């Protein structure tokens, strides 16, 4: 039962539009639709199911736990567990037909032992090997790759289906850092092929790689050289936001994306204060005129960043209303003095469009000095995600 008047609307039509736009822009290169981190805060079960229905053959998740949840609503799609496996998760990988990313000997040991325990035959558990080509986060380093390949060769129940890496600066369109990483990735692929492995899939790059003109060409060339299929892993763009690029050369598809999420609340109380009166914790807002204040049923526990206090804006009746005072845990005050006839129960947009005005995840990120990914992922679990179609009706 949903009674508290704070919610996020998820447009499935916009999500599918973005997926189809990106798949077309990928020019025949495969696409892994990244739904990790609860689909960037949009609700992984609804988004994953919609993407599978729209034709997505691969979905990318954070963890085995998230992958198992996605498998409950997606019977057909391949599910890539992008952040590896942990001890005691290998059985669940096999049970739910997940495809894990591996780069540690322990990953291989756990998966091989689980496969043997289940009596599975040779090459029965597909894995994707991540190469550290310069990000120093996940992935095996080139100097350690031969030993890991030797361990993988002895794990007869595992099949090296794919090899991947992660570019650290694909938004820099001069391409120098990505070119250097691509060279290291190629060196790793040479070692892998020299070891007798024949991966079917090579993937790297995110939304920026896909949307930059020729951004994926190096990956395509590598895949062709090594007889594999190339795939890209868009995330942010799926949800309607193109990365910010440094330089020129972006595909038209970047301007065709449609934000999927609109975050809303309502006015739950109204009052008028006189000049010199204060509002909110520590009295950081002081009225300079007779002011009408509206109380909203949303606060920092919902994910409305406290740094937006006295800086951010919301939309009420199609007009911008500034946040007045400090954002509280569960409540926020806004100044609606200039919003004609603002009333109890009015729908308020925290993120999204209302009338001719729009507040984007970039707007909120710029205001507090972060990135749109954090804004979207930061909307808390207590904010219900409600799926709608593009016309605003419940899907």
N, C-alpha and C positions, 0 to 999 in steps of 0.2 A: 504494500500500500504506500503510495506517495502522497504526502500531505504538505510537507514543507515546501514553500513556493520558490525553490531554486532548482534548476535543471539545465541540462545541455541537450540540444536537439541535434541529431546526427542525420544529415541528408544522405540516404543511401543512393539516391539518383546522382548526387554530386560525386560521391565516391566512385561509382561505376563510370561516370563521365571521365573523371581524372584517370582512372585505370586504363580506359580505352584510349584516351589521348596519349598517355605515356607509352602504351604498347605500340601505337602507331608511330610515335616519334622514335622508338627504339629501332626502327627500320629492320625488322626481322630478327634482331637480337632478342634472346629470351629475357623474360622479366620475372624476377622473384619479388612478389608483392610483400613488403615488409610490414608486418602487423605486430612487431614486438612492442614491449612496454605498454600493453593494453591498447594496441593500435594507436600509439602516440597519444594516449588519453582518450581515444574516441570510443572505446568499448570493443574488445578484441573478438568476442563471439559474434556479434552482429556484423562487424566489418569483414571478418574472415569468411563467414558464410556467404555474404553478398559477393565478395570477390571470387570465391569458388564458383558461384552460380554464373558470374560474368565471364568465366573462362580461365581464371588464374590456375595454372598448373602447379605453381610453387608458392608457398607462403613462408616468410621468415619470422621466427619467434625468438624470444630471449632465452627461454629455459625449457627444460623437460616438462616442468609443471605447466607452463603456458602452452607447450605443444600438446600435452595430453588434453587440456581443455579445448583447444582448437580442433583436435581430432574428434571430439564428441559432437561437433557440428559440421565437420568437413570430412566426409568419408573418402573422397577421391584425391584431393590435392596432396602433393608431396609437402612435407613440413620440415623445414631446415631449422635446427636448434643452433642459433648463431653464437651463443656464449659458452659452448662446450657442455660437458657433463660433469657431474660430481659423483663421489662415491655413493653407491647404492641406487643410482638412477639408471644404470645400464639396463636393468630388467624392464623398466618402464619404456625406455627407448624402443626396445624390441616389441613389447606388448602393444604399443600405440603406433607402430610403424613410422617412427620418426627418423630423420636423417641428421645425425650429430656432426657438428664441426669438431675436429680434433687437432691438437698440436702438442700434447704432452704424452709421454709414454704411458702415464697412468690412465689416460682416456682409453688408449688402445687395450691396455690390460683389463680394465673393467668391462669393456664391451666384449672382448674376446672370451672372458670368463663367463659372462652372462649367456653368450651364444652357445658355448659348450654345455653349460648347465641345462639349456633348453634342448640340447641335442640337434642344433641346427647344422646344416651342411656347409661346405666351403663357399666362400664369397656370398654369403646370405645376408649380411648386414652392411648396407652401403654407408660410407662415411665420406666427408669432405675435409680435406687437409688444408689448414690455413697456414700461409706463409707470412712471416714478418718481413715485409719489404721496406720498412723504414718507419713504421709508426710506434714500434716497441710497446705494443699493448698486448694483443693476442698474437698467436702464430709462432711457428718454429723459425728460429734464425737459420740463415744459410749454413753457418758453421756446424749446426747441430742436426741439419737435415739428413745427412747420410745415416747416422745412428738411428734416427726415428724411422727412416724408410726400412732399415734392416728389421726393426721391431715390427713394423707393419707387415712386412713380407712373411714373418713367422706367425702372424695372427691370421690363420687360414680361413677363419669364418668371416673376416671383414673384407669388403671390396672397396678399393679406392675409386669411388665414382666421380668425385669432383675435387678441384684444387681452387683455392680462393686467396685473395688478399684484400687489404683495405687501404685505399688511398687517403692520405691525411689532409691533402689540400686540393681537392678537385675543383673548388670554386675559383682558384687562381688560374685564369685562362691563358697565362703565358706557357703553361704546360710543363715547365722545367722540372718541378718536384715530382709530378706524376710520371713524366718520362723516365726519371731516374728510378722511381719505384717499379715501373713497368720493366725496365732492364733487369732489376734484381729478381722480379717475378719470373721473367724469362729464364734467368740462370737457374732458378729453382725448378722450373718445368723441365729444363734440360737434364738436371740430375734425376728427376722423377722418371722421365722417359728412359734415361740411361739405365735406371734400375729395373727396367722391365715392366713398369706400370703404364697403363693406358687409360687415364681418366677420360670420361666422356664429356665432362662439363668443366669449363673454366669461368669463374665469375669474380668481378671486382667492380667498384664504383657504385655511387649512390645516385640520388636525384640530380645532383650537379653534373655528374658524368653523363647521364642520359640526356640532359637538356642543353648541354654545351654543344655547339656545332663541332663535329668531329671528336667530341669528348671521348667517345667509346671506340674510336678507330684503332687505337693501339691495342685494346683488348680483342677486338675482332681479328686483327692481324695475328696476335698470339694464338688465338683459338684455331685459326686456319693453319698456322704453321705446325701446330701440334695435333691436328686432326680431331679437335674437340668442338663442342658447341659453346658459344659465348653467352653469358647471362649478366644482366645488370640488377641492382638491388635498390630500387627507388623506395623511399620512405616518406619524407616530408611532403614531396610533391603529390603523393597519393591523397593527402588530406587537404590539398588546395593551396599550398604555399611553395613557390619556387625559391630555391636558395638565392642569396645575393652573390653575384659574381663580381670579380675584380677583372675588368677588361670587357672587350666586346666579343660577340659571337655566340649568341644564345638562340636556340630554336624558337619559332613562333609558338610552339606548344606551351612555353612557360607562361604566356599571357592568357592562355585558354583555361587555366586551372581554376577551379571553383572551391572556395572554402567549404569544408564538410560540416564543421561544428559551429553552432551558435549557442552561447552561454547566456542564460536568462535568469532573472529573479523578478520579484514584485515589490512595490511600495507597500510596506506593512504598517506605517505610521507617518503622520505629518505634524509639524509644529512650526510656529513662527517665533523667531527670537529677535531681540532689539539690538541696535548698534552697541558694540562693546561686550555683548554676551558671547560666551564660548561654547564650543561643542567638542565632544570626544575626549578620550584619555589625554591627560596632561594639558588640556585646554589649548591645543596647538592651532585650532581654528578660532578666529575672533571675527565676529560680524562687523563689517564696515558700513552696513546699511541694514534696514529692516529686512530680514531674510527668512525665506521659507525653506525648511529642511525636510527632506524625505528620508525615512529609514528603510534600508534594504535588508532582506533576509539572506545575506551572504557576507562572509568574512574570510580571514586568512586561513581558517580551518577548511574552507571550501577550495582554497587555492588562489584566492585573490591576494596577490602579493602585497605585503604590508608596506613595501617601499612606494606603492601607489598613493599612500596617504598624502593628502593635500596636493597631489600632482596629477593623478589620473582622472579620467572622465568616464561617464556611462551615458547611455542613450535613453532618454525618456520622451515619449511622444515625438520621436524623430528629431529631437534636439539634444545637444551635448550638455551634460550637467556635471560640474566638477565635484570630485570627492572632497568632502569638508571634514577636516580633522583626521585623526588616526583610524585606520581600519581596525576593527575589533575582531575577535576570534570568530564570531558568528554573525556580526552585523556591520553595516557600513552606512555612514551618513553622506548624503549628497545634497548640494545646494540647487534647488529647483525654482529659485526666485524668478528666473527668466524663462521658465517652462510654463506656458499658459495652461491653466486649469489642471495641473498635475494633481492626481487624485489617488486615494487609497485603492490598492489593487492594480494600479497601472503596471503593465509589463515593462521591465527594464532590461536592456541588453548590456551585458558586461563585455561580451566579445561577439562580434558579428555585425549585421546590418539591421537598421531600422529606418524606414523612410529613405531619405537620400543620404543619410549618414552611415558611416561604417567605422568600426574599431577592429583592427586586425591583430593577430598574434604578434606581428612585427611592431605595431604601435605600442602594445603593452611591454614587449621586450625592450624596445628602445627607451621607454620611460624609466625602467628599473635597471638597465644595463645588463641584460641577459640575452638569450636567444629564443626564437619562437618555439623550438623544441621543448624547452623547459616550461614555457607558458602553457602549452597544450598538455604535456605530461603532468604538470603540477595541479591540474584540476582534480580535486580529491575524489576518492571512491564514494564519499557520501553524497556527491552530486549525481543524481540518476541520469543515465544516458537514455534518451528517448528517440527511437528511430522514426524518421518522417520521410515522406517523399518530397520532391522538389516543390510541390504546390503547398506544402505545409501540413498536409494531412498525415495522420499516423500510418506508418507502413505496417 
